[in-house]
Structure formats: C-alpha cells, structure tokens
Amino acid sequence: MTKLQIRAFLYQLGCFAILFISVRYLVERYTHLTGFLIPFTAFVVGTLLSPKFKAVKTNDGEKLFMKWILIKDVKEIG
C-alpha cells in the first residue's frame, strides 16, 4: 500500500467512526430502539453518510480524491 492509500483508509475510518459514535449516541438517547438495533442503525447511517476516499494514479502522479453523498462532484484533496 502506498502512503496515499493508507491516508485514504485512515480518513475514511476516522469519518465513519465519528459518524457512528455520534449517531449511536443520538439513537440511544432519542429513540426507543433497544438491543442490537442501536449499533445496527448507527452502522447503516454511518456507512451511507460518511465520505469515500480513494487514491488514484493519474498522469501527474498519485492523487487523493473524495466523494460524498452531500456534494455533487468528486473533490481532489491536497
């Protein structure tokens, strides 16, 4: 794995973790779900809402891109 692939993985993992923990807290606090449904709901919402990061080899070298459901196009990251 290249440095950018590792960075993409860590960004994706961090974004998912933040969303998962936040949604899990909100679901547990404000809904009447119990048991296995709390983490399952947080997992589904976190998976759908977290941005996707990918390292792609281009003519200019390897670049990091991000796609998010809330943004229409693909963004290049630094």
JODAWO-V254243 format. One record per helix or strand of 3 or more residues. SS is the DSSP state (~ for helix, > for strand). FROM is the first residue (numbers start at 1). LEN is the number of residues. Records with the same first field share a line. If there is no record, write none. Layout:
SS=FROM-LEN / FROM-LEN
This chain:
~=3-28 / 36-14
>=52-7 / 61-7 / 75-3
